[in-house]
Amino acid sequence: MGFFQKLKNSLTKTRETISEQVNNVFKVFVKVDEEFFEELEDALILSDMGVETTEYIIEELRDRTKSKRLTDGNDVKDELKSIIGEILTEQDSQMHLESTPSIILVIGVNGVGKTTSIGKLASFYKSQGKKVLLAAADTFRAAAIDQLDIWAKRCECDIIKQAEGSDPAAVVFDACNAAKARGAEILICDTAGRLHNKKNLMAELNKISRVIEREIPNASKEILLVLDASTGQNALSQAKLFSEAAEITGIILTKLDGTAKGGVVVPISREQHLSVKFVGVGEKIEDLQEFNPYDFAKALFDDGDEEEEVND
């Protein structure tokens, strides 16, 4: 099964929700008028696009419909897909890992699938022939170190760890030196799993960043926030809070296959200026995939059975 079909399958619940809300508007209204746009606006809000992003989409769609003199519902829907695709491509969805080693810091609250995502991320890069090292720097959550150790064994990756409650920056220090000594190409660090105090989180991540800069000067660094798609607008709130505390470079969106709230990707990109870098499209280790914004926009609305790749 190709990635587009897997993505499309994972978006079944989200697409059904959007189909119920959005597609019904296109079916009911034979005329593209102001009442049509008002109904479509309500439908998008109910599809977890959020009020602010929905207002932008509707105004943009209204302008394009007028300037292009669109009257056919299918043409308007194609324009809607284009607008959503453009929102998602405004941010850079590519990972930038040019140095050896490159560093990926992963943060996120408990329960979003952070440790699982790290394991799948390690497997993803291992499948590309990269040598990956893991660092268990989320030292304050019970069992976090043990869970990451299990994933390290499953992925056949080395892991650097200390006792529970250790200084996270000390773990990262050891990991940086181990990465250099062992020739690791990618170092993935499991970091803060809490957001009780933004000031403390910022201080912790700044300390880790200083260690990385000292030990591996000019290293390529990505800071990825793991969000649970099934939490909908709460995921958007988490993105906002974490962005205020850390220089997030991208999002890993988990549990996309089990939720009807995948539309939240759009306001995360539009309102928080954050790109989705990876999406979880299933429970298997290979089901963490690089994000393609055009494929996502197409899969949100595509009711057909054809499997195709968009904008490869």
N, C-alpha and C positions, 0 to 999 in steps of 0.2 A: 504494500500500500504506500503510495507516494505521500509526501508531507502535506500537500494541499488537501487531499482526501482525509488524512488523519486530523488535520486542523478543522476541516469542515465538520467531521464527525464529532470532534470535541466541542464544537460550538452549537451542537444540535439544540440544547435547551435554550441557549441565548438566542439563537436564530428563531426558534419557535416563539419566544417571547416577542422579539422584534416583528416577526411575521404577524403575530396576533395583533400587535399594536400598530405597526407602521403599514404593513401590506394591506390591512383592512381599509386604511384611509385611501390608498390608491384604488382599491376595488370599489369603494362606496362613491367616491367623487369622480364623476366623468369630466368635470371642469376644474381646471387648475386656477382657483380663485382665492380670495383672502380667507374664506371659510376653510378651504382645503389646508392652507398653511397653518391656521390656528389648530386644526385637528391633528395635523402632523407634528406640530410643536408639543402638544400634549402627549402624543404617542412616543416621541423621542425621550421626553422626561421620564415616562413610565418604563422606558427601556434602559434606565441607568446611565443615560448620557449626561444628566445633571442640567440644572437650569441655565447656568452661564454658557456652557458649551452648546446647549440646544438653541439658545437665542442666537448665537453666532451662526450656527448651521442654517437656521431658518432664514436669517437675513441674507446670508450668502446665496442660498438656494433661490430665494425670491429675486435677488438681483440677476442671477444667471438665467433664471427662467424668463425674465423680462427682456434681458439683452439678447438672448438667443431665440426669443419668441417661441418657446417650447409650449406645446399644447398637449402632447401625448404623454400619458402617465409613465410609460416605460422610459421615455427620454428624461423625464424629471427624476425618476428613480436612479437612472444611470448617473445623473448629475449629483444626486445625493451620495451615491457610493464614491464618486470622485472627490467630493468635499471631505468625506470622512478619511479617505486614503491620503489626501493632502495634509490633513491635520496630523495624521500619524507619521507622515514623512517629514514634517517640519523639524523633528528631532532626529539626531543621528542614532540609528539603531545598530550600528556596527560596533563590535568590540575592538578596542585599540590596545593590542598587546605586542608592541614592537620590540621591547627589550627582552633580554635573557638574564635573569628571570623577569617575567612580568608578574604583577601582583593583582589579585582580585580579593577585595574585602567584601564580605557578605554580611548584611545586617537585616534585622526584622524581628518583630515581636514573636513570642512563643505561640506555637500552634499554626503558623502560616505555611509550614513545610520548609523551613530554612535549611535544616540539616540534610533533609532528603534532597533538596535542590542542589546543595553543595556536592553531595555524592553523585548526582546525575550530571552536574557540571564537570566534575572530574572525569567521569566516564566519557562525556562528550569530547573533551580534549584528548583523552587517552586514545579514543577511536581515530583521532587525527594524527596519531603517532607522537604526541607530545609527552614529555616526562613531567608528571604532575606531583606536587608535594602539598599535603594538607597541614593546616595549623589549627589546633583546637584552642582558639583564643576567646571563645565564649565560656569563660571559666566559672561563672557564677550561677549558671542554671544547672540544677541537678540532672545528672545523666547526659548532659550535652556532650561531654568528652567521650563517654562510652559509646554514644550513638554515632559520633563521627568516626570513632575507631572501627566500628562495625562496617561503615561505608568504605573506609580506607582499605580494609581487608577485601571487601567485595570488589572494589575497583583495582585492587593490587597496586595501591599507591602507598608511599611512605607517609607517616604522620608524625608531627611534632606536638608533644603534649606535656603538660605539667599537672600537678595536683589541683583538684578543685579549689577554687578561691585564689589561685595564683594571679599575679599581675598579668593582664592580657598583653601588655606591651613587652613583657619579658618573654612570653611565648613567641610573639612575633619576632623578637630579636633572635631567639634560637632558630626560628624557622628561616629567617633571612640568611643566616650563616649556613644552615644546613642546605638551603637551596643552592647557594653558591658552591658549596663543597661537593654536592652530589650532582651538579649539572642539571638541576630542574629548570624546565622552561617556563612553567607556570606554578606560582604559589597561591593557593586558595586559602584564605583565612576566614574561619568562622568567628565573627566578632559579635558586637553587642546585640543582645536579644531582649532588650528592655528599653522603655522610653518613659520612665517615671520622672526623670528630670533631664530636660534638654541640655542644661548646662553641664551635668555630669557626663552625658553621652558625648557632647562635643569635646570635653576635656580628654576623655578616653580615646576617642578617635584621633584627636590632634596628637596625643602622645604616641599612638601607634604610627601615625604618619611621620612624625619626627624620627622614630626609630628606623622606619623604612628608608627615609631620605638619607640618613646617616650611613646605614649599612649597604644600601643599594642605590647610590645616587642616580637621579634621572631615570629611575625605573618607571615603566609604563604602569599606570595604576587605574583600576576601575573599582568604584564603590557601588555595589549593587544592592538594592533594597528588595527584599522578598515580600510580595503581597499576595494575599489569598483572594482570588477573583470572586469567590462566593460571598464575600462580605460586602460587595457592591460599593456604595458610597462611603462606607467605613474605610475601605481601602484607599479611597481618595483622601480622606482625612489623615490616615497614617502617612501617606506620601507627603502631604503638606507639613506635618509635624516633623518627620524625619529630615525633610529638605531644609527646615529651619535650623537643624542641629548638625547637619553633615552635608558635604559636597557630593550628593548622590549623582552618579553618572548614568544610571539606568535602572530598570526594573526587571525582576524575574516575577512573572505572573503565574502563580500555581493554581491547580485545581480548576482549570478552565473547562475540563471535560465534565465536571459534575455540577455546573452552575448555570443559571439563566441570567447571570449578571455580568457577563463578559463585556457588555457595552461600556463598562467603566474604564476600559482602556482609553477610550476617546477623551474624556475629560482629564484623565491623568496626563495625557500628552498636551492637550490644549491649555489647561489651567496651571499645571505644575511644571510645564516645559520639560518633562521627563520622557525619555524614550523607553519603550519596552524592548529589552534585549533578548529575552528568552521567554517562552511560554511552556507551561506544563500541559501536555495534551493526552495524558494517560498515566497509568501507574508503573509501567515498565521503565527500566533504567534508561532506555533509549528514548523515552517519551518527553524529554526536555529538548526543545528545538529552538533554533534561532528564529527570531521574529521577522516576518515579512509583512510590512504594513498593507501592501496592496492585496496580498493573499487574504489577510485578515478582513479587510473591508469587503472583499468579494464573498468570503465565506459567511459573513454576517447576513447576507441577503440571498445567497444562492440556494434556490430550492431544487435545482436540477441535479442529476446524478452523474454528470460528466466530471471526470477528474482532469484538471488542468493546472498548469503552473502559470502564474501571472507575474510579469516583469521579472523573469529570472535574471 
